[in-house]
Amino acid sequence: MDKHQWNLPGMRGRAPEYRCETDVSEGLEAVALAEMRARLGRLARFSSTVAEGAGVVAFTYDGDLRILLKLQTVQAVYLLEHFAVARPKALLGDQHFRRLLALCETVLSLHPGGTCKTLVINAAGSDSSVMVRLKNELAQRLGLSAGADEGDLLLRLRPTPTHAQAGDGGGWDALVRLTPRPLATRAWRVCNYEGALNGAVAHAIVRLTRPDARDAFLNIACGSGTLLIERLAAGPARQVIGCDIDPRALACAQRNIDAAGATGRVALCSADARALPLPDHSADALCADLPFGHLVGSHADNVHSYPLILREAARIARPGARFGLITHEARLMEQLLADTGNPWRVQQVLRVELGGLHPRIFVLTRREKDV
Ligand SMILES: C[S@@+](CC[C@H](N)C(=O)[O-])C[C@H]1O[C@@H](n2cnc3c(N)ncnc32)[C@H](O)[C@@H]1O
């Protein structure tokens, strides 16, 4: 208890300090950290070591929790509390249970009443009688129903990781997701498309092209428009164009663009990425989520088309233009980029986790001159 804290009328009370954790696609921790630092400023303090590949960025925060709902490169964000208990059963005890309830209520208060209807617990042994009792009692006190697999209010329970343990050692962490769905599940996605890119990963790729308001931005093989919509979400652009060979993809992209409130801000063109109807040196930034050869296309197609697509992109890119490209064809891309005469300079290669696969994000810039 801080007995020297003055609290006079007219003085602002001290903002609570929250412990927060974000789930991030493995490999994108640095990109997410950069977004969080830019958006949250001094309200957030990050641990000095954000492990590359850990899939998590933890921080303490004393701002408005609603600001965290705007993060675009993270999969989900959680409010965390540590409980110095040996077993989850102790969370049913009055004092701990009230803290757990307060944690859930803080999250519920961020949304209009009725947004959350169900509660689920995600934990090892979530079917055990203790967990089921905990879920039922919390749900009842919060006026929610206890869900089976999916829930609007998600409570994760886990033993406190060794590196984060307080002096007393051990204990359990309770993490409540701040939103009924992961943040990466975009509200604008009204048209689902096979092979559509995860929204947070798409946003990270866009950020790696260092978006600028003067950009003419081209998304090659745009599919259902994820990278186009995320580009607009990252800030204004002079022009945004998406091309795809499949008219069904373009129809799907248009529906998503309309749902994102971006009607008229994106031009879509039906064209083959190997021969695009765009002038030389006209694009400042480019993105592509090329067919992986898993859900869309085949490896043999890729061996044939990737060199042609890279060359066509280089024709349209102005010297110095930035290109963010994601593909599972890592070896093929590495071979093409190592080739003498390749017009692209490799700035960065990130190995990311995406739905159980490990594609690479290549961040390229257009060489000033063809070699
Ligand atoms: C992995 S999907 C892109 C998904 C997209 N990022 C999204 O979120 O919906 C690859 C896309 O490449 C397109 N494509 C394949 N070959 C193409 C080509 N030669 N020219 C243009 N588009 C092509 C496919 O129609 C498909 O929409």
The ligand as a MOL file (V3000), in Angstrom:
LIG
                    3D

  0  0  0     0  0            999 V3000
M  V30 BEGIN CTAB
M  V30 COUNTS 27 29 0 0 0
M  V30 BEGIN ATOM
M  V30 1 C -2.1140 -17.0520 -52.2240 0
M  V30 2 S -3.3230 -16.3300 -53.2280 0 CHG=1
M  V30 3 C -3.3520 -14.6550 -52.7100 0
M  V30 4 C -4.2710 -14.4880 -51.5540 0
M  V30 5 C -4.4200 -13.0390 -51.1090 0
M  V30 6 N -3.2350 -12.5170 -50.4910 0
M  V30 7 C -5.5850 -12.9240 -50.1500 0
M  V30 8 O -5.3800 -12.5760 -48.9750 0
M  V30 9 O -6.7030 -13.2450 -50.5310 0 CHG=-1
M  V30 10 C -2.5080 -16.2340 -54.7580 0
M  V30 11 C -3.2710 -15.5420 -55.8430 0
M  V30 12 O -2.4420 -15.5480 -57.0180 0
M  V30 13 C -3.3090 -15.5170 -58.1340 0
M  V30 14 N -2.4990 -15.8950 -59.2870 0
M  V30 15 C -1.9630 -17.0900 -59.5850 0
M  V30 16 N -1.2730 -17.0170 -60.7420 0
M  V30 17 C -1.3760 -15.7380 -61.1860 0
M  V30 18 C -0.8890 -15.0400 -62.3060 0
M  V30 19 N -0.1480 -15.6460 -63.2290 0
M  V30 20 N -1.1930 -13.7470 -62.4410 0
M  V30 21 C -1.9650 -13.1090 -61.5170 0
M  V30 22 N -2.4620 -13.7180 -60.4370 0
M  V30 23 C -2.1640 -15.0160 -60.2620 0
M  V30 24 C -4.3990 -16.4880 -57.7490 0
M  V30 25 O -5.5750 -16.2680 -58.5240 0
M  V30 26 C -4.5660 -16.1740 -56.2530 0
M  V30 27 O -5.6130 -15.2490 -56.0680 0
M  V30 END ATOM
M  V30 BEGIN BOND
M  V30 1 1 1 2
M  V30 2 1 2 3
M  V30 3 1 2 10
M  V30 4 1 3 4
M  V30 5 1 4 5
M  V30 6 1 5 6
M  V30 7 1 5 7
M  V30 8 2 7 8
M  V30 9 1 7 9
M  V30 10 1 10 11
M  V30 11 1 11 12
M  V30 12 1 11 26
M  V30 13 1 12 13
M  V30 14 1 13 14
M  V30 15 1 13 24
M  V30 16 1 14 15
M  V30 17 1 14 23
M  V30 18 2 15 16
M  V30 19 1 16 17
M  V30 20 1 17 18
M  V30 21 2 17 23
M  V30 22 1 18 19
M  V30 23 2 18 20
M  V30 24 1 20 21
M  V30 25 2 21 22
M  V30 26 1 22 23
M  V30 27 1 24 25
M  V30 28 1 24 26
M  V30 29 1 26 27
M  V30 END BOND
M  V30 END CTAB
M  END
